[in-house]
């Protein structure tokens, strides 16, 4: 799920969708309006799920999408290699997530762990 807002209303530390990837805003620099155009904003972001840095430059009046980022809790059901099976605490939905080997080693059945969900993607929030 995502909402639409103007580039000029974005703030550092919030989220924005860039290249269909939810990203956290690292910095925003705005330039003054020139003789023939509107003020522009340069936004540096990092992907929540892929960790890739990106930057966009567009007028402050341009529309951008803001993802709805939800922080949830899940209970570990089972661990097989680096695949962890989790169950959401609130709606009891079951899903699997691939995690790094060092994180999988610390997981154990019955433990509750926080995770992030945005645009249909999930990631452990450790």
KAWOVEN-V54807 format. One record per backbone hydrogen bond with DSSP energy under -0.5 kcal/mol. CO is the residue of the C=O (numbers start at 1). NH is the residue of the N-H. E is the energy in kcal/mol with one decimal. If there is no record, write none. Layout:
BEGIN
co = <CO/CO>
nh = <NH/NH>
e = <E/E>
END
This chain:
BEGIN
co = <1/3/5/6/7/11/14/16/16/18/21/22/22/23/24/25/27/29/34/39/40/41/41/42/42/43/43/44/44/45/46/47/52/54/56/58/59/60/62/64/65/65/66/67/68/70/70/72/73/74/75/76/78/80/82/82/83/84/84/85/85/86/87/88/93/95/97/97/100/101/102/103/103/104/108/111/113/114/115/116/117/118/121/123/124>
nh = <68/66/64/9/10/14/25/18/23/21/18/48/49/16/46/13/44/42/37/60/31/43/58/29/44/45/56/26/27/54/24/51/47/45/43/41/62/8/7/5/17/67/3/69/70/72/117/115/89/113/87/110/85/83/84/99/80/86/97/77/78/95/75/92/88/86/84/99/104/105/106/106/107/107/111/76/74/125/72/123/70/121/118/116/126>
e = <-2.4/-3.7/-3.1/-1.4/-1.5/-1.6/-2.9/-0.6/-2.7/-1.3/-2.3/-2.5/-0.5/-2.3/-1.9/-2.4/-2.4/-3.3/-0.6/-2.1/-3.0/-0.6/-2.0/-2.5/-0.5/-0.5/-2.2/-2.9/-1.6/-2.5/-2.7/-1.0/-2.4/-2.9/-2.9/-2.9/-1.7/-2.5/-2.5/-2.7/-2.8/-0.5/-3.0/-0.9/-0.6/-0.6/-2.5/-2.8/-2.3/-3.2/-1.9/-3.2/-2.8/-2.0/-0.5/-3.0/-2.8/-0.6/-2.3/-3.2/-1.1/-2.4/-2.9/-1.2/-2.7/-3.2/-3.0/-0.5/-2.4/-1.7/-0.6/-0.9/-0.7/-0.7/-1.8/-3.0/-2.8/-2.5/-3.2/-1.9/-2.7/-2.2/-2.1/-3.4/-0.7>
END
